[in-house]
Amino acid sequence: MKTLVALLFLGSLGLAWCCSRPPGATNIARSGEASESSHYGNGPAYNVIDGGTDTRWGHGSCAHTYKEPSPWWKVDLKQKYKVNVVVVTGRSDGAMERLMCAEVRIGNSPDNNNPECGMVTQVSDPTTIFCCNGMEGQYVSVVIPGRSEYLSLCEVEVYGDPVA
């Protein structure tokens, strides 16, 4: 029984390591091309992969869509990757609830109809880390399916390895 507990504990450590920013790893989203379903104000899609960490809309570091059905944002990584970790950072200035139930999707379809890596289930912290366990794809998207909403994002980081 003690061995089983130790293995479960070690397995949890492995999962915790997988779901964090890998030390020294390159954010592959930075060299991609970002787009979004619509463009509101001073928040172009590119802002989300510029490496900036400011989470306040008024400072010009975030992207923003109009309120619309199923808004989306995506990055074309320009080649296929095995994606291990995606870090999604939203706004900290009172609009975090808009990200509730947003889905992170990864795959090779440019129209965002890709498998889901995870969903935003808490908005108490502007940053949510998703462990995607090597999901393969050229596109990483954040989609709010099934409701009319604004999509506001300040940064999306993607970590993984090229598919050989």
N, CA, C and O of each residue as an XYZ file, in Angstrom:
656
protein
N       0.816     -1.189      0.000
C       0.000      0.000      0.000
C       0.866      1.261      0.000
O       0.558      2.227     -0.698
N       1.961      1.251      0.792
C       2.842      2.415      0.826
C       3.459      2.671     -0.543
O       3.648      3.827     -0.923
N       3.776      1.618     -1.289
C       4.352      1.783     -2.616
C       3.349      2.445     -3.551
O       3.713      3.336     -4.318
N       2.097      2.020     -3.495
C       1.060      2.596     -4.334
C       0.895      4.082     -4.046
O       0.789      4.885     -4.973
N       0.873      4.450     -2.781
C       0.746      5.849     -2.403
C       1.937      6.651     -2.931
O       1.767      7.759     -3.439
N       3.145      6.086     -2.810
C       4.339      6.773     -3.293
C       4.272      6.949     -4.811
O       4.638      8.010     -5.317
N       3.817      5.944     -5.540
C       3.697      6.059     -6.986
C       2.658      7.100     -7.373
O       2.874      7.887     -8.295
N       1.535      7.103     -6.672
C       0.521      8.114     -6.953
C       1.061      9.505     -6.676
O       0.802     10.439     -7.435
N       1.811      9.645     -5.589
C       2.390     10.935     -5.249
C       3.385     11.369     -6.319
O       3.376     12.525     -6.742
N       4.240     10.454     -6.757
C       5.213     10.786     -7.792
C       4.513     11.108     -9.104
O       4.947     11.999     -9.835
N       3.433     10.393     -9.411
C       2.658     10.707    -10.610
C       2.092     12.102    -10.541
O       2.055     12.794    -11.559
N       1.651     12.543     -9.383
C       1.134     13.898     -9.224
C       2.216     14.924     -9.444
O       1.961     15.984    -10.017
N       3.428     14.624     -8.994
C       4.534     15.544     -9.226
C       4.806     15.695    -10.716
O       5.072     16.796    -11.196
N       4.738     14.578    -11.450
C       4.958     14.632    -12.886
C       3.897     15.488    -13.563
O       4.218     16.277    -14.451
N       2.660     15.346    -13.165
C       1.582     16.124    -13.741
C       1.757     17.599    -13.415
O       1.533     18.451    -14.276
N       2.148     17.911    -12.199
C       2.357     19.306    -11.809
C       3.491     19.921    -12.622
O       3.424     21.093    -12.994
N       4.543     19.128    -12.901
C       5.654     19.652    -13.683
C       5.198     19.930    -15.111
O       5.561     20.951    -15.695
N       4.408     19.027    -15.667
C       3.938     19.165    -17.041
C       3.090     20.423    -17.189
O       3.116     21.061    -18.241
N       2.356     20.781    -16.177
C       1.418     21.897    -16.274
C       2.003     23.189    -15.747
O       1.313     23.952    -15.071
N       3.244     23.442    -16.041
C       3.865     24.717    -15.688
C       4.701     25.170    -16.876
O       4.995     24.380    -17.774
N       5.075     26.415    -16.878
C       5.954     26.916    -17.939
C       7.281     26.178    -17.833
O       7.935     26.241    -16.792
N       7.689     25.484    -18.881
C       8.962     24.770    -18.812
C      10.130     25.753    -18.686
O      10.229     26.687    -19.482
N      11.009     25.563    -17.707
C      12.132     26.484    -17.529
C      13.014     26.523    -18.780
O      13.444     25.480    -19.274
N      13.277     27.709    -19.279
C      14.151     27.884    -20.424
C      13.544     27.539    -21.780
O      14.212     27.686    -22.804
N      12.305     27.088    -21.809
C      11.674     26.711    -23.080
C      11.266     27.959    -23.863
O      11.028     29.020    -23.288
N      11.192     27.810    -25.176
C      10.805     28.898    -26.058
C       9.297     28.901    -26.249
O       8.694     27.861    -26.514
N       8.696     30.071    -26.113
C       7.270     30.254    -26.380
C       7.102     30.273    -27.895
O       7.386     31.285    -28.536
N       6.643     29.161    -28.475
C       6.566     29.035    -29.929
C       5.448     29.891    -30.527
O       5.435     30.107    -31.739
N       4.531     30.374    -29.731
C       3.484     31.260    -30.249
C       4.064     32.572    -30.745
O       3.507     33.191    -31.652
N       5.174     33.005    -30.163
C       5.772     34.299    -30.512
C       6.139     34.395    -31.996
O       6.133     35.491    -32.557
N       6.453     33.281    -32.632
C       6.827     33.321    -34.046
C       5.664     32.939    -34.960
O       5.854     32.755    -36.162
N       4.477     32.822    -34.404
C       3.303     32.483    -35.195
C       2.581     33.708    -35.721
O       3.055     34.837    -35.587
N       1.433     33.468    -36.317
C       0.594     34.537    -36.863
C      -0.773     34.462    -36.189
O      -1.464     33.447    -36.280
N      -1.155     35.542    -35.515
C      -2.404     35.565    -34.752
C      -3.541     36.184    -35.559
O      -3.325     37.071    -36.385
N      -4.756     35.697    -35.304
C      -5.963     36.272    -35.904
C      -7.107     36.111    -34.913
O      -7.002     35.355    -33.947
N      -8.201     36.826    -35.159
C      -9.357     36.769    -34.277
C     -10.629     36.979    -35.090
O     -10.587     37.469    -36.219
N     -11.756     36.602    -34.499
C     -13.027     36.645    -35.214
C     -13.476     38.058    -35.539
O     -14.158     38.260    -36.544
N     -13.121     39.035    -34.735
C     -13.387     40.445    -35.008
C     -12.382     41.257    -34.208
O     -11.686     40.726    -33.343
N     -12.314     42.533    -34.503
C     -11.306     43.373    -33.861
C     -11.974     44.598    -33.252
O     -12.610     45.387    -33.952
N     -11.821     44.747    -31.933
C     -12.426     45.858    -31.216
C     -11.342     46.793    -30.682
O     -10.413     46.343    -30.011
N     -11.452     48.065    -30.969
C     -10.578     49.077    -30.367
C      -9.103     48.872    -30.629
O      -8.691     48.490    -31.725
N      -8.305     49.138    -29.584
C      -6.848     49.054    -29.738
C      -6.330     47.681    -29.347
O      -5.234     47.573    -28.797
N      -7.093     46.629    -29.617
C      -6.701     45.290    -29.206
C      -6.550     44.314    -30.340
O      -7.358     43.392    -30.450
N      -5.534     44.470    -31.208
C      -5.352     43.523    -32.309
C      -4.882     42.153    -31.820
O      -4.283     42.028    -30.751
N      -5.163     41.143    -32.617
C      -4.827     39.755    -32.279
C      -3.350     39.576    -31.946
O      -3.006     38.779    -31.072
N      -2.477     40.305    -32.630
C      -1.041     40.157    -32.412
C      -0.634     40.442    -30.968
O       0.325     39.850    -30.473
N      -1.341     41.333    -30.287
C      -0.984     41.673    -28.904
C      -0.873     40.442    -28.007
O      -0.133     40.454    -27.023
N      -1.595     39.399    -28.338
C      -1.660     38.208    -27.482
C      -0.401     37.347    -27.587
O      -0.182     36.477    -26.745
N       0.424     37.577    -28.603
C       1.663     36.788    -28.734
C       2.897     37.693    -28.759
O       3.947     37.300    -29.266
N       2.767     38.902    -28.212
C       3.885     39.847    -28.247
C       4.847     39.710    -27.076
O       5.852     40.417    -27.016
N       4.553     38.813    -26.148
C       5.429     38.617    -24.996
C       5.142     39.563    -23.842
O       5.770     39.457    -22.789
N       4.211     40.479    -24.022
C       3.852     41.426    -22.955
C       3.032     40.756    -21.866
O       2.270     39.826    -22.127
N       3.196     41.232    -20.663
C       2.492     40.610    -19.537
C       1.492     41.540    -18.872
O       0.921     41.189    -17.839
N       1.271     42.706    -19.433
C       0.316     43.654    -18.857
C      -1.098     43.123    -19.078
O      -1.464     42.792    -20.206
N      -1.887     43.039    -18.024
C      -3.232     42.469    -18.109
C      -4.332     43.524    -18.031
O      -5.480     43.207    -17.722
N      -3.980     44.777    -18.310
C      -4.985     45.843    -18.281
C      -5.267     46.347    -19.693
O      -4.366     46.791    -20.404
N      -6.521     46.267    -20.075
C      -6.965     46.626    -21.419
C      -6.502     48.019    -21.825
O      -6.032     48.204    -22.947
N      -6.621     48.979    -20.955
C      -6.298     50.358    -21.277
C      -4.840     50.611    -21.602
O      -4.503     51.677    -22.117
N      -3.970     49.660    -21.316
C      -2.539     49.837    -21.585
C      -2.133     49.329    -22.970
O      -0.960     49.400    -23.336
N      -3.087     48.822    -23.733
C      -2.816     48.428    -25.117
C      -2.053     47.147    -25.311
O      -1.421     46.966    -26.352
N      -2.087     46.237    -24.335
C      -1.330     44.990    -24.445
C      -2.222     43.771    -24.695
O      -1.714     42.655    -24.799
N      -3.520     43.962    -24.790
C      -4.450     42.842    -24.928
C      -5.139     42.872    -26.288
O      -5.036     43.856    -27.019
N      -5.840     41.794    -26.623
C      -6.676     41.725    -27.820
C      -8.124     41.647    -27.363
O      -8.418     41.227    -26.244
N      -9.018     42.058    -28.245
C     -10.425     42.152    -27.858
C     -11.283     41.988    -29.108
O     -11.015     42.607    -30.139
N     -12.306     41.160    -29.013
C     -13.275     41.054    -30.106
C     -14.515     41.856    -29.742
O     -14.677     42.296    -28.603
N     -15.375     42.037    -30.712
C     -16.708     42.567    -30.430
C     -17.509     41.488    -29.721
O     -17.129     40.317    -29.732
N     -18.613     41.879    -29.108
C     -19.523     40.890    -28.545
C     -20.220     40.224    -29.719
O     -20.916     40.873    -30.499
N     -20.020     38.915    -29.829
C     -20.541     38.162    -30.966
C     -20.715     36.702    -30.577
O     -20.147     36.258    -29.580
N     -21.493     35.948    -31.350
C     -21.648     34.523    -31.057
C     -20.334     33.771    -31.265
O     -19.687     33.916    -32.303
N     -19.952     32.985    -30.294
C     -18.774     32.113    -30.356
C     -17.511     32.819    -30.854
O     -16.933     32.406    -31.859
N     -17.076     33.878    -30.166
C     -15.858     34.573    -30.598
C     -14.635     33.668    -30.448
O     -14.623     32.744    -29.635
N     -13.606     33.957    -31.250
C     -12.388     33.143    -31.198
C     -11.149     33.988    -31.451
O     -11.202     35.073    -32.030
N     -10.035     33.441    -30.991
C      -8.697     33.958    -31.262
C      -7.843     32.739    -31.557
O      -8.041     31.690    -30.943
N      -6.885     32.851    -32.491
C      -6.008     31.704    -32.765
C      -4.634     32.159    -33.211
O      -4.433     33.284    -33.667
N      -3.703     31.240    -33.060
C      -2.348     31.441    -33.579
C      -2.029     30.280    -34.510
O      -2.227     29.113    -34.171
N      -1.529     30.630    -35.693
C      -1.013     29.667    -36.655
C       0.472     29.529    -36.351
O       1.232     30.481    -36.531
N       0.888     28.364    -35.897
C       2.284     28.127    -35.513
C       3.193     27.898    -36.714
O       4.406     27.767    -36.553
N       2.623     27.848    -37.909
C       3.351     27.726    -39.179
C       3.914     26.331    -39.461
O       4.447     26.089    -40.543
N       3.802     25.436    -38.519
C       4.152     24.026    -38.712
C       3.512     23.243    -37.578
O       3.022     23.825    -36.611
N       3.518     21.924    -37.701
C       2.910     21.077    -36.677
C       3.843     20.930    -35.477
O       5.055     20.762    -35.619
N       3.237     21.001    -34.293
C       3.960     20.817    -33.033
C       3.228     19.813    -32.169
O       2.020     19.619    -32.299
N       3.979     19.178    -31.284
C       3.400     18.426    -30.177
C       3.337     19.415    -29.027
O       4.358     19.738    -28.420
N       2.145     19.891    -28.732
C       1.966     20.948    -27.737
C       1.814     20.324    -26.358
O       0.949     19.478    -26.132
N       2.668     20.758    -25.445
C       2.638     20.241    -24.082
C       1.918     21.180    -23.125
O       1.127     20.730    -22.297
N       2.182     22.474    -23.228
C       1.625     23.447    -22.282
C       1.124     24.669    -23.043
O       1.798     25.175    -23.941
N      -0.067     25.137    -22.672
C      -0.605     26.403    -23.170
C      -0.948     27.250    -21.943
O      -1.627     26.789    -21.026
N      -0.469     28.490    -21.943
C      -0.740     29.417    -20.844
C      -1.609     30.546    -21.402
O      -1.195     31.269    -22.308
N      -2.807     30.686    -20.857
C      -3.748     31.712    -21.299
C      -3.855     32.770    -20.206
O      -4.159     32.458    -19.054
N      -3.602     34.026    -20.578
C      -3.707     35.128    -19.627
C      -4.773     36.104    -20.117
O      -4.694     36.632    -21.226
N      -5.760     36.327    -19.272
C      -6.837     37.261    -19.578
C      -6.604     38.591    -18.893
O      -5.509     38.874    -18.407
N      -7.633     39.389    -18.861
C      -7.542     40.718    -18.264
C      -7.710     40.649    -16.744
O      -8.405     39.782    -16.215
N      -7.060     41.579    -16.067
C      -7.172     41.649    -14.603
C      -7.970     42.862    -14.161
O      -8.070     43.137    -12.965
N      -8.537     43.586    -15.106
C      -9.211     44.835    -14.773
C     -10.736     44.736    -14.825
O     -11.413     45.670    -15.254
N     -11.265     43.601    -14.385
C     -12.705     43.483    -14.223
C     -13.444     42.743    -15.315
O     -14.675     42.733    -15.295
N     -12.773     42.130    -16.257
C     -13.466     41.442    -17.339
C     -13.151     39.945    -17.393
O     -13.425     39.295    -18.402
N     -12.586     39.401    -16.335
C     -12.190     37.987    -16.346
C     -13.367     37.042    -16.531
O     -13.208     35.985    -17.142
N     -14.537     37.391    -16.023
C     -15.687     36.487    -16.119
C     -16.043     36.171    -17.567
O     -16.680     35.153    -17.839
N     -15.644     37.022    -18.488
C     -15.930     36.771    -19.905
C     -15.221     35.519    -20.411
O     -15.684     34.889    -21.362
N     -14.104     35.155    -19.787
C     -13.345     33.978    -20.223
C     -13.889     32.658    -19.683
O     -13.437     31.592    -20.102
N     -14.842     32.709    -18.769
C     -15.382     31.471    -18.195
C     -15.910     30.566    -19.305
O     -16.680     31.000    -20.162
N     -15.493     29.327    -19.280
C     -15.864     28.278    -20.231
C     -15.218     28.431    -21.606
O     -15.606     27.742    -22.549
N     -14.234     29.327    -21.729
C     -13.478     29.396    -22.980
C     -12.691     28.098    -23.140
O     -12.165     27.552    -22.171
N     -12.622     27.623    -24.362
C     -11.921     26.378    -24.654
C     -10.606     26.653    -25.369
O     -10.525     27.540    -26.218
N      -9.575     25.884    -25.020
C      -8.310     25.894    -25.747
C      -8.346     24.679    -26.655
O      -8.512     23.549    -26.196
N      -8.186     24.924    -27.953
C      -8.243     23.848    -28.940
C      -6.944     23.806    -29.725
O      -6.338     24.837    -30.016
N      -6.527     22.583    -30.062
C      -5.264     22.378    -30.784
C      -5.501     21.380    -31.904
O      -6.110     20.333    -31.688
N      -5.022     21.701    -33.105
C      -5.154     20.768    -34.219
C      -4.686     21.379    -35.519
O      -4.002     22.403    -35.535
N      -5.064     20.739    -36.605
C      -4.604     21.150    -37.923
C      -5.681     21.836    -38.758
O      -5.442     22.185    -39.914
N      -6.852     22.027    -38.186
C      -7.935     22.695    -38.899
C      -7.871     24.201    -38.663
O      -7.932     24.641    -37.515
N      -7.749     25.001    -39.722
C      -7.674     26.449    -39.534
C      -8.997     27.076    -39.100
O      -9.027     28.252    -38.736
N     -10.092     26.314    -39.130
C     -11.395     26.877    -38.766
C     -11.777     26.620    -37.302
O     -12.952     26.715    -36.950
N     -10.822     26.303    -36.467
C     -10.997     26.127    -35.017
C     -11.784     24.882    -34.615
O     -12.099     24.715    -33.436
N     -12.108     24.010    -35.560
C     -12.795     22.758    -35.220
C     -11.761     21.691    -34.899
O     -11.590     20.718    -35.634
N     -11.081     21.900    -33.788
C      -9.996     21.025    -33.363
C     -10.310     20.437    -31.993
O     -11.197     20.930    -31.296
N      -9.593     19.391    -31.604
C      -9.800     18.809    -30.277
C      -9.514     19.807    -29.156
O      -8.674     20.697    -29.289
N     -10.218     19.637    -28.081
C     -10.079     20.521    -26.921
C      -8.993     20.023    -25.984
O      -8.974     18.851    -25.608
N      -8.094     20.913    -25.611
C      -7.087     20.610    -24.591
C      -7.666     20.864    -23.205
O      -7.405     20.102    -22.274
N      -8.441     21.917    -23.062
C      -8.999     22.250    -21.753
C      -9.943     23.434    -21.837
O     -10.111     24.051    -22.888
N     -10.556     23.734    -20.693
C     -11.536     24.801    -20.598
C     -11.255     25.649    -19.372
O     -10.856     25.129    -18.330
N     -11.461     26.955    -19.491
C     -11.305     27.850    -18.350
C     -12.460     27.578    -17.382
O     -13.630     27.725    -17.735
N     -12.110     27.179    -16.161
C     -13.129     26.844    -15.154
C     -13.062     27.732    -13.922
O     -13.875     27.598    -13.007
N     -12.090     28.641    -13.898
C     -11.988     29.593    -12.783
C     -11.475     30.901    -13.338
O     -10.691     30.923    -14.286
N     -11.927     31.997    -12.738
C     -11.496     33.311    -13.219
C     -10.977     34.180    -12.069
O     -10.974     35.407    -12.166
N     -10.543     33.546    -10.998
C     -10.004     34.303     -9.869
C      -8.571     34.766    -10.132
O      -8.094     35.699     -9.486
N      -7.887     34.122    -11.070
C      -6.519     34.477    -11.451
C      -6.540     34.716    -12.961
O      -7.137     33.921    -13.686
N      -5.916     35.772    -13.456
C      -5.965     36.002    -14.899
C      -5.224     34.956    -15.729
O      -5.440     34.870    -16.938
N      -4.350     34.156    -15.101
C      -3.559     33.165    -15.840
C      -4.049     31.752    -15.548
O      -4.204     31.354    -14.393
N      -4.291     30.996    -16.632
C      -4.678     29.593    -16.536
C      -3.691     28.783    -17.363
O      -3.406     29.120    -18.513
N      -3.174     27.718    -16.773
C      -2.201     26.861    -17.443
C      -2.881     25.545    -17.814
O      -3.532     24.910    -16.984
N      -2.716     25.148    -19.078
C      -3.306     23.910    -19.579
C      -2.205     22.940    -19.951
O      -1.261     23.305    -20.652
N      -2.319     21.709    -19.489
C      -1.392     20.643    -19.846
C      -2.019     19.870    -21.002
O      -3.049     19.218    -20.828
N      -1.409     19.938    -22.168
C      -2.008     19.366    -23.374
C      -1.366     18.047    -23.797
O      -1.766     17.465    -24.805
N      -0.390     17.573    -23.051
C       0.157     16.222    -23.196
C       0.553     15.844    -24.614
O       0.284     14.724    -25.047
N       1.187     16.756    -25.349
C       1.685     16.419    -26.674
C       0.637     16.411    -27.774
O       0.839     15.773    -28.807
N      -0.488     17.112    -27.574
C      -1.488     17.196    -28.646
C      -0.825     17.795    -29.882
O      -0.090     18.778    -29.789
N      -1.092     17.195    -31.040
C      -0.450     17.652    -32.264
C      -1.311     18.649    -33.011
O      -2.528     18.494    -33.112
N      -0.649     19.688    -33.537
C      -1.369     20.630    -34.370
C      -0.558     21.836    -34.758
O       0.477     22.141    -34.165
N      -1.059     22.520    -35.776
C      -0.461     23.751    -36.269
C      -1.183     24.970    -35.707
O      -0.628     26.069    -35.684
N      -2.428     24.776    -35.252
C      -3.247     25.885    -34.766
C      -3.605     25.692    -33.295
O      -3.985     24.601    -32.869
N      -3.476     26.778    -32.529
C      -3.932     26.806    -31.144
C      -4.948     27.939    -31.070
O      -4.651     29.077    -31.431
N      -6.136     27.620    -30.604
C      -7.173     28.644    -30.543
C      -7.829     28.692    -29.173
O      -7.828     27.719    -28.418
N      -8.387     29.858    -28.881
C      -9.205     30.061    -27.692
C     -10.573     30.474    -28.217
O     -10.699     31.469    -28.930
N     -11.595     29.703    -27.860
C     -12.945     29.888    -28.378
C     -13.929     29.923    -27.217
O     -13.811     29.145    -26.270
N     -14.894     30.823    -27.293
C     -16.011     30.801    -26.338
C     -17.216     30.278    -27.109
O     -17.913     31.050    -27.769
N     -17.470     28.967    -27.031
C     -18.535     28.388    -27.847
C     -19.924     28.591    -27.228
O     -20.087     28.623    -26.008
N     -20.898     28.723    -28.097
C     -22.282     28.648    -27.660
C     -22.871     29.858    -26.962
O     -23.998     29.783    -26.473
N     -22.158     30.960    -26.897
C     -22.769     32.148    -26.316
C     -22.200     33.402    -26.973
O     -21.099     33.393    -27.525
N     -22.965     34.460    -26.901
C     -22.530     35.736    -27.439
C     -21.741     36.447    -26.350
O     -22.251     36.666    -25.251
N     -20.486     36.811    -26.657
C     -19.586     37.345    -25.639
C     -18.470     38.143    -26.300
O     -18.222     38.006    -27.498
N     -17.809     38.965    -25.522
C     -16.542     39.574    -25.908
C     -15.459     38.559    -25.551
O     -15.574     37.867    -24.539
N     -14.421     38.464    -26.360
C     -13.261     37.653    -26.011
C     -12.090     38.596    -25.807
O     -11.647     39.265    -26.741
N     -11.594     38.645    -24.581
C     -10.460     39.494    -24.230
C      -9.321     38.613    -23.743
O      -9.480     37.846    -22.793
N      -8.174     38.726    -24.397
C      -6.982     37.979    -24.018
C      -5.804     38.931    -23.976
O      -5.715     39.859    -24.780
N      -4.894     38.698    -23.030
C      -3.696     39.541    -22.950
C      -2.427     38.807    -23.379
O      -1.488     39.436    -23.866
N      -2.386     37.506    -23.209
C      -1.221     36.744    -23.669
C      -1.608     35.277    -23.767
O      -2.349     34.768    -22.927
N      -1.109     34.602    -24.789
C      -1.197     33.150    -24.915
C       0.210     32.665    -25.226
O       0.830     33.093    -26.200
N       0.701     31.766    -24.385
C       2.015     31.156    -24.571
C       1.802     29.697    -24.942
O       0.911     29.037    -24.408
N       2.617     29.201    -25.854
C       2.522     27.811    -26.296
C       3.908     27.193    -26.207
O       4.885     27.767    -26.689
N       3.987     26.020    -25.587
C       5.258     25.320    -25.423
C       5.114     23.902    -25.958
O       4.177     23.186    -25.606
N       6.043     23.508    -26.803
C       6.014     22.164    -27.365
C       7.206     21.924    -28.264
O       8.149     22.714    -28.299
N       7.149     20.823    -28.989
C       8.249     20.406    -29.852
C       7.747     20.175    -31.268
O       6.631     19.690    -31.453
N       8.554     20.513    -32.274
C       8.131     20.274    -33.661
C       7.867     18.789    -33.898
O       8.529     17.922    -33.327
N       6.871     18.517    -34.765
C       6.600     17.139    -35.176
C       7.601     16.819    -36.271
O       7.749     17.571    -37.235
N       8.288     15.689    -36.111
C       9.317     15.291    -37.098
C       8.676     14.895    -38.407
O       9.376     14.533    -39.353
